[in-house]
Amino acid sequence: MRSIVVNAMLAAVKILTGILGSSYALIADGIESINDIVASSVVLVSLKVSSKPPDEDHPYGHGKAEQLGALFSSLSLLAAGATIAYQSIGNLIERHTSPAWFTLPVLAVVIVTKELLSRYALKKSAETTSSALKSDAWHHRTDALTSAAAFLGILISLIGGKGYDKADDVAALIGCFIIGFNGFALFRSALHENMDGAPSADLLSRARTAAEAVEHVRFVEKLRMKKSGLGYFMDLHVQVEGAMSVEDGHRVAHAVKDAIMTAIPTVHDVVTHIEPHADKRDAVSP
């Protein structure tokens, strides 16, 4: 909620200063901040929905809302970049009035503020494994980068004088490429999670190691994981001695589940399938 309020204030200041100071780079930056407001609002709603407990209609919970929020956030970032690029190219062809000097201190404040917001959101996304928060953090950082590009463009325009008066539009266009690059990277990540893509190899390795450390587990044959909301659901096949009773096998399955959820607290549930180990020495003698 704080980031939404801050973005609203920054958007108003940037657009007003851009109009008064004849800087489309600053106006474009303000438009990007409005996009940030929408994205942050969607992220906030998606996180609230994803935290709702499972119910009869959603036995696996509402975690997918978080991934959908991340997907929307990435698409809105790409849309903002395309809009600003279109306007910047038009300004390069048709006009330019040199921007005013007072746009520079405004941009300096914006750069610092947005970078601080980005670092805070990235910290929270790392703590919660939230893709939506990560997308929101990159919205802030992208805003800081485009503001930095605008600052440089306006500075060149003011120092260079005539012949350099379109430098801030060039800067706005450069900012669009930054927005597009980050937007595409976030879109790929969000789409991967929405398609139940596999998590990192390191996370899978940690789960496998935890399962293999359980007593009586001879081999982990299969292991699958998918992200839902701020956590993971997984299923795996573990092999035990073929002569083991159903009761003992059931006990091992629960021990595997407990071991994985202890090693990786973000795992919400584990389904363990028990199979006989393919070793003739385990066979029961007739």
N, C-alpha and C positions, 0 to 999 in steps of 0.2 A: 504494500500500500504506500509506503514511503517513496519508493521509486516512481510510482504513478504520479504522486504530488510533485516531486522534484522535476520529472519530465514535463509535466504540464507548465510549470513555471519557466523552465528552460525553453520550451517551445515558443511560449509567448514572447519571451525576451529576445530570442534569436530572430523570429519572424519580424517583430517590430523594428529591431535594430537593423536587420537586413533591408527592410523597406526604406527606412530613414537614411541608411548609409549606402544605398545603391549596391548592395552585395547579394547576388543571387546565390553564391556559395553559402552564405549565412541563412538565406531563406530556405534553401534546400536542406540545410542542416536542421532547421526548425521543422520542416515537413517530416524529416526522419525521426525527430523526437516525438511528433504526433503518432507516428507509426509505433514508436516504442511504448506509448501510452496504451494503445490498443493491444499490443503484444503482451505487455505486463498484465493487463486486465484479464486477458485470456489465460495466461499462465496462472494467475491467482485463482480464477474459477476452476481451472482444470486440476490444480493441486487440492482444492477443497473437495471436489467431486471424487478424486482418486483416493482420498483418505476415508471415504465412507466404507463401512464394513460390508462383507458379503451378505447377500440376501437371496431370496428364492429365485429371482430373475437373473441374478449375477452371482452364481456360486463361487466364482474365482475373484470376486471383489470388483471394484470400479477403477482399477489401476490404469486401464487403457486410456482413460480421460487425460492422464498426464502425457502420454505419448502423442495423443491427438493435439494437445496444446502445443507441444514442441513442434509438431508438423505445421500447424497454423502459423506459429511464430516464424519459422523459417521461410514459409511462402510469403508472408507479409513483408519480410525483409527483402526478398527478391523483387516483390512488386514495388516497394519504395525505391529501390535502386533503379529499376527500369523507368519509373516516373521522373526521377531527378535527372537521369541521363537524357531523356527526351527533351526536357526543358533546357538543360545545359547546352545541348547541341544547337537548339534553336537560338539561344542567346549568343553563341559564338558566331552564328551567321548574321544575325540581324542588328545587334547593338553593341556599344557599351559605354556606360558612364563609370568613371573610376570610383571604386568604393571609398567610403570615408574612413579616416584614421580611427575613430572611436569604436569601430567594429572589432579591432584587435584585442583590447582588454576584455571585451565580452567573450570572445572566443577562448581566451586564456582561462577564464573562470570556468567555461563550459568543459574544456578539455580535462582540467583537474577534477571537476565534479563527476563527470561521466566515467573517468578511469577509476575513481574511488567506488562508485556504484558497481562497476564491472567486477572489481576485485572482491567486493562483498558478496555479490551474487555467485561468483565462481566458487568462493569458499563454501557457501551454503549448498551449492550443487554438488560439490565434492563430498560434503558431509551426508547428504541425503540421496546421492546417485540420481538426482533429478535431471532428466534431459531437458525438460521445459525450463528449469531454472538456468541451465547451461546456455540454452538459446537466448534467454532473457539477458544473461551476462554479456553475451556476444553482441546483442543489440546495443547495450551500453558502450562496449568497447569499440564497436564499429562507429558509433556516434562520436566517440572521442577521436578516432582516426580521421573521420571525415572533417571534424572540426579542426584538427591539426593541418589537414590538407588545405582547408579554407584559409586558415591563419597564414600559411606559407604563401598561398596564391595572392591574398590581399596585400601581404607585406611586399611581395615582388611588384605588384601593381603600383603600390604607393612609392616605392623606391625607384622603380624603373621609369615611371611617368608615362608619357605618350608612347604608344606602341606596346605597352605591357598592360593596358587597361582591361584586357580579357583574361588576365591570369587567374582571377578568382573563379571564372567559369571553367577554365581548364582544371583548376583544383577541384571543383565540384564534380567534374567528369571523372577525375582520378578517384575521388571518393566513391563514385558509383561502382567502379571496378572492385574496390575493397569490399563494398557492401555485397556485390554479386558473388565474389569468391567465398566470403564467410557464409552467405545465405545458402549457397549450393552445398557447402560442407555440412552445415547444420541440417539441411533437407535430407541429404544422404543418410546421416546418422538417425534422424527421426523416422525416416521411411524404413530403415533397417530394423528398428525396434518395433514399429507397427506391423512389420511382416514377420514378427517373432524370430528375428535373426539371432544367431548364436552370440553370446557375450565374448569378452576377450579370452584368449587362450590362457592367460594367467589365472582368471577366475575359474575356468574349467579345471585347470591343474590343481588349484587349491581344494576344490570340491572332491576331485579324485583322490588326492593325497589323504584328505580327512576320512574318506570311505575306506581306503585301503588300510588305514591304521586301526580299524575296528577289529577286535578279536574274532577269529573264525572266518573272516572275509579272505578268500583265496585269490580272487581276481575281480576287477571291475570291468565288465564286458562292454556296456553301453552307458553313456551319460549325456543327457540333453538338458539344456537350460534355456529359459526365455525370460525376458524382463517384462514386468507388468507393474506400472506405476513406479514406486520407489524401491521395489524389491524384485525377487526372482522366484519362479516356480521351476522345479526340476524333477526329472525322473531318471532312474538308473537301474541297470541290471547288475547284480553282484552274484558271484559264484561262491558257494560254500560246499562243504563235504556232502557227497551224495547221500550218505547214511544219516544225515542230521534229521531229527524229527521236525514235524511242522511247527510245534511249539517253540523249539529252539531257533528254527529259521525265522519265525515271527519276531523273536526277541532280538536277533541279529539285525533284522530290517529296521526295528525301532532304534537300535543303537547307531546304525548308519545315519538315520535321519537326524538324531540328536547331535552326532559328531559334526555333520555338515552344517547344521544350523548354528552350532556353537562357533565353528571356524569362520563361517560367513553369516553374520547376523542379518544381512539384508535378504537372505533366503526365507521366503514365507512358508514354503511347504516342499516336502520331498516325498515322492512315491518310489518305494524300493521294491523291485521285483527280484525274488530269490530263485536262483537256478543251481543245479548240481554242477560241481566242478568237473571238468573233463579230464579226470585223472583216474586211471584204472585202480590205483592204490586206494581210492575212496569207495570202490564198489563193495557191496556187502557180499561176503562169501556164502555160497549156497549151503 
